[in-house]
Amino acid sequence: MLQIQSLALDTVKALGPSVKEIMVQDPDLGRQLRRAASSIVLNIAEAQGSRDGVSRHRFRTALGSTRETAAALELAAAWGFVHRDAHVADALDRIAATLHRLIH
């Protein structure tokens, strides 16, 4: 398992309480956040068993999902559903930076 996959999985675990709170306030946003966060981990895992071109595509998808996850959390904070978690935001930034390097 790549270290980035482990970091992504740990980040998803850390999101659990926020996702539960967001689900109470806005179930649609909560479901979208949960799908986006899951997509990060799943696409990283899929990339590891793929050829170069397909692998890059999966990493691109994971990067998009990382950005979507971060945006959903920012939106939830803007609506007042949750407080911004700096640790999770930093982890998402590290994941995005690593995925960007893997793509290029």
Secondary structure, DSSP 8 states (H G I E B T S, - for coil): --HHHHHHHHHHHHHHHHHHHHHHH-HHHHHHHHHHHHHHHHHHHHHHTS-HHHHHHHHHHHHHHHHHHHHHHHHHHHHTSS---HHHHHHHHHHHHHHHHHH-
